Amino acid sequence: RALAELLCELTGAEDACIVNNNAAAVLLMLAALGAGKEVIVSRGELVEIGGAFRIPDVMRQAGCQLVEVGTTNRTHLRDYLDAVGEQTALLMKVHTSNYQIEGFTKAVDAAELAQASTLPVIVDLGSGSLIDLSHYGLPKEPMPQEALAAGASLVSFSGDKLPGGPQAGIIVGKKSLIAALQKHPLKRALRADKMTLAALDATLRLYLHPEKLAQRLPTLRLLTRQASDINEQAQRLRPALETRYGDEFQIDVMPCLSQIGSGSLPVDRLPGAALTFTPRDGRGSRLEALAARWRRLPVPVIGRVGDGRLWLDLRCLEDEAGLMEMLLQ
Ligand SMILES: *Cc1c(COP(=O)(O)O)cnc(C)c1O
């Protein structure tokens, strides 16, 4: 209850429900509100996120009949409305969290759907960001509070993607619909455990103090690191590594682009800096041997091989002393 109240405060929702992960959240919403009925989704939003989570398969598992509308690149409001019939239970929007359709495109947002129909509109946001990332100089990801304000009935998102908390599935929205989820037999099977709830509570409380968030929430702290700061860190670490590895490898500080991953911001890259190790004799086997040796360290150090170098992207390096202890032994 305490967590639900916190989520309501942060998102403006009437009520909230927490399960194990967002895949479970989507399954529960569909099973509780759409089983035996039709659910309308745009063709452009039939997402596969990896593992076996694919929207058409989850629909089937939940006992819903998927009704695809529109085309891969363009879906119009009339496509949804033409497909609504007596059997329709829900209109569903799925955030294309790991790909982007570009060019001649059209999508209908939750606000338009909510205005045009009395059916519940459910939104799978994937990685809902609880803050406006553009205020931090980052590309924006959709926010659950915005989807609710636009008229979505339920919005689901992961606790462990951009929110930066433990693995969890969060559903926020209308009280009557949340009550239907809480009563469904799957809820017990999908519920989150106490440790998850405790960690989620601790994470969400940080959001009550937005002015300190970029400092206190590790996900945001690392996403907002400036390239100049990472570059300075790389320059600082280079001399000691040069002494240790310089005979065999040329060590450079190189600009690099970091992928955010975790089902968010699929086409954006964050500029940063990396330490790179290039074998002086140009032999790829030396590179592989170095990478393998570092992976076997008591605390494995895992780089990325590309362009004939081993790259250590330092964006997420906070324990500098720990890294150096491993690499210099
Ligand atoms: C990541 C994601 C999910 C699944 O969330 P998990 O918390 O990883 O189970 C579902 N839908 C979308 C659109 C996603 O991006």
Ligand as a Chemical Component Dictionary entry (heavy atoms), coordinates in Angstrom:
data_LIG
# 
_chem_comp.id                   LIG 
_chem_comp.type                 NON-POLYMER 
_chem_comp.pdbx_formal_charge   0 
_chem_comp.three_letter_code    LIG 
# 
loop_
_chem_comp_atom.comp_id 
_chem_comp_atom.atom_id 
_chem_comp_atom.alt_atom_id 
_chem_comp_atom.type_symbol 
_chem_comp_atom.charge 
_chem_comp_atom.model_Cartn_x 
_chem_comp_atom.model_Cartn_y 
_chem_comp_atom.model_Cartn_z 
_chem_comp_atom.pdbx_ordinal 
LIG C1 C1 C 0 11.511 -4.246 -21.443 1  
LIG C2 C2 C 0 10.149 -4.275 -21.978 2  
LIG C3 C3 C 0 9.214  -5.176 -21.477 3  
LIG C4 C4 C 0 9.541  -6.188 -20.417 4  
LIG O1 O1 O 0 9.979  -5.601 -19.241 5  
LIG P1 P1 P 0 10.798 -6.464 -18.171 6  
LIG O2 O2 O 0 10.725 -5.612 -16.947 7  
LIG O3 O3 O 0 12.171 -6.607 -18.716 8  
LIG O4 O4 O 0 10.095 -7.760 -18.020 9  
LIG C5 C5 C 0 7.945  -5.164 -22.016 10 
LIG N1 N1 N 0 7.616  -4.294 -22.990 11 
LIG C6 C6 C 0 8.496  -3.400 -23.482 12 
LIG C7 C7 C 0 8.044  -2.464 -24.559 13 
LIG C8 C8 C 0 9.800  -3.357 -23.000 14 
LIG O5 O5 O 0 10.677 -2.471 -23.483 15 
# 
loop_
_chem_comp_bond.comp_id 
_chem_comp_bond.atom_id_1 
_chem_comp_bond.atom_id_2 
_chem_comp_bond.value_order 
_chem_comp_bond.pdbx_ordinal 
LIG C1 C2 SING 1  
LIG C2 C3 SING 2  
LIG C2 C8 DOUB 3  
LIG C3 C4 SING 4  
LIG C3 C5 DOUB 5  
LIG C4 O1 SING 6  
LIG O1 P1 SING 7  
LIG P1 O2 DOUB 8  
LIG P1 O3 SING 9  
LIG P1 O4 SING 10 
LIG C5 N1 SING 11 
LIG N1 C6 DOUB 12 
LIG C6 C7 SING 13 
LIG C6 C8 SING 14 
LIG C8 O5 SING 15 
# 
